[in-house]
Amino acid sequence: MTTTRRDGRRFVLSLYLAIVGIAGVLGLVLGEYIFAGAGPELFFVIDLPATALGFATFGIVTVGVGLGLPLALVVYLSRRVDDKDT
């Protein structure tokens, strides 16, 4: 039964990394074609340059944190629930 848990965790981690990677690639592509003067702001505080790298950084960090925090909460709660059942 532990192999299924590890396979499930590996799948979720792979899916998370794939989604964050896609966000970075889309940020790179959009950054090449957006010619607006203002760059993105990370968490409404950190100004990033209006370049492909700035948009890629914005996409990676935003999606990574936006998906990573709820995922970490699910992992934490699932471990707590499993511990109480045994």
NORJO-V305019 format. One record per residue. N is the residue number from 1. RES is the residue in one letter. SS is DSSP state (2 for helix, 1 for strand, 0 for the rest). PHI is phi as a letter, one per 20 degrees, with the letter a starting at -180 (999 if undefined). NEAR is the number of other C-alpha atoms within 12 Angstrom. Layout:
# NORJO-V305019
[[N & RES & SS & PHI & NEAR] [N & RES & SS & PHI & NEAR]]
This chain:
# NORJO-V305019
[[1 & M & 0 & 999 & 7] [2 & T & 2 & f & 8] [3 & T & 2 & f & 9] [4 & T & 2 & f & 10] [5 & R & 2 & f & 14] [6 & R & 2 & f & 13] [7 & D & 2 & f & 13] [8 & G & 2 & f & 15] [9 & R & 2 & f & 19] [10 & R & 2 & f & 14] [11 & F & 2 & f & 14] [12 & V & 2 & f & 20] [13 & L & 2 & f & 20] [14 & S & 2 & f & 15] [15 & L & 2 & f & 18] [16 & Y & 2 & f & 25] [17 & L & 2 & f & 21] [18 & A & 2 & f & 18] [19 & I & 2 & f & 24] [20 & V & 2 & f & 27] [21 & G & 2 & f & 23] [22 & I & 2 & f & 22] [23 & A & 2 & f & 28] [24 & G & 2 & f & 27] [25 & V & 2 & f & 23] [26 & L & 2 & f & 25] [27 & G & 2 & f & 30] [28 & L & 2 & f & 24] [29 & V & 2 & f & 19] [30 & L & 2 & f & 26] [31 & G & 2 & f & 29] [32 & E & 2 & f & 18] [33 & Y & 2 & d & 14] [34 & I & 0 & e & 20] [35 & F & 0 & d & 14] [36 & A & 0 & f & 15] [37 & G & 0 & f & 11] [38 & A & 0 & e & 15] [39 & G & 0 & e & 25] [40 & P & 0 & f & 29] [41 & E & 1 & d & 19] [42 & L & 1 & e & 21] [43 & F & 0 & l & 16] [44 & F & 0 & m & 11] [45 & V & 0 & c & 9] [46 & I & 1 & e & 14] [47 & D & 1 & f & 17] [48 & L & 0 & d & 24] [49 & P & 0 & f & 22] [50 & A & 0 & e & 25] [51 & T & 0 & c & 25] [52 & A & 2 & f & 26] [53 & L & 2 & f & 23] [54 & G & 2 & f & 31] [55 & F & 2 & f & 35] [56 & A & 2 & f & 32] [57 & T & 2 & f & 35] [58 & F & 2 & f & 37] [59 & G & 2 & f & 33] [60 & I & 2 & f & 29] [61 & V & 2 & f & 29] [62 & T & 2 & f & 26] [63 & V & 2 & f & 29] [64 & G & 2 & f & 27] [65 & V & 2 & f & 23] [66 & G & 2 & f & 20] [67 & L & 2 & e & 24] [68 & G & 2 & f & 22] [69 & L & 2 & f & 16] [70 & P & 2 & f & 15] [71 & L & 2 & f & 20] [72 & A & 2 & f & 19] [73 & L & 2 & f & 15] [74 & V & 2 & f & 17] [75 & V & 2 & f & 19] [76 & Y & 2 & f & 14] [77 & L & 2 & f & 14] [78 & S & 2 & f & 16] [79 & R & 2 & f & 15] [80 & R & 2 & f & 13] [81 & V & 2 & f & 12] [82 & D & 2 & f & 12] [83 & D & 2 & f & 10] [84 & K & 2 & f & 9] [85 & D & 2 & f & 8] [86 & T & 0 & e & 7]]
